[in-house]
Amino acid sequence: MGAMATFDVEGSSISAVAQPFRFYLLKRLQEEVTANLAEARLELGQLLASVNMQALLDMTLTREIGRAHNLEVSL
């Protein structure tokens, strides 16, 4: 079983297994934002801000997550 993580969603604290897939998707989102032109980055930042999720762009992963044999793995 994976490590437990606590998330704050609209003032409610939720505990769930911290799945590597979440971190894999976060890394893909951050790479996509970095790869886009400044105008596209600004639009995406505004979109994320409108749903109170702009902090996703500021989060830092301490290890690389990739995929191997249809599973998320540490690189």
N, C-alpha and C positions, 0 to 999 in steps of 0.2 A: 504494500500500500504506500502511496506517495505521502509526502509531508503535508501537514495541514497548514492552510493559510487563511487569514481572516481578511475579509473584504468589507468595506463600508459602502452600502448602496442606499442612497437617499436616506441617510440617517440610521439605517438598520445594519447591524453587524452580522455578517454571514461567514460561517466557517465552511471550507470545502477543501477537498484534496487539491493541492497545487499541482496541476498536471503540466508536464513539459510542453504539451501542445499549445497551451495559452502563451507560453513564452516564445514558442516557435512563431506563432501568429504575430505577436508583438514585434519581434525582430523583422519579420517580413513587412509589416506596416511601416516601421521606422526606415527600412531600406528603401521602400517605395517613395516615401516622402523625400528622403535625401536625394533620390535619383531624379525627381521632377524639377521642372523649372521653378524659379522663385514665385511666379504668379500662381502656379498650381499648388505650391507649398502653402502659400497664403490662404488660398481657398480651402484647402484641406484643414488647415489650422482653424479657420473660421467655422467650418462644419463641426469639427470636434469640440470646439468651444461652445457651440450652440446646444450640444448634448452633454455638456459638462465632462468631456473626456479628453481635453487638451493635454492633461498631465501624462497621457500615454506617450506623447512625443518626448517628454523629459525623463522618463524612466530609463534606467541603465541596467542592462543585464550583466551579471558578473561572469557569465560563461556563454559560449556559443552553443546554440541548439540547431541541430540539423535533422535530416531524415535518412534512415537506412532501413530497408526491408519493411516499409510502411509503418515505421515507428519513429518517435522523436528520440534523438540521442544527443548526448553532450559531445561536443567536438573538441 
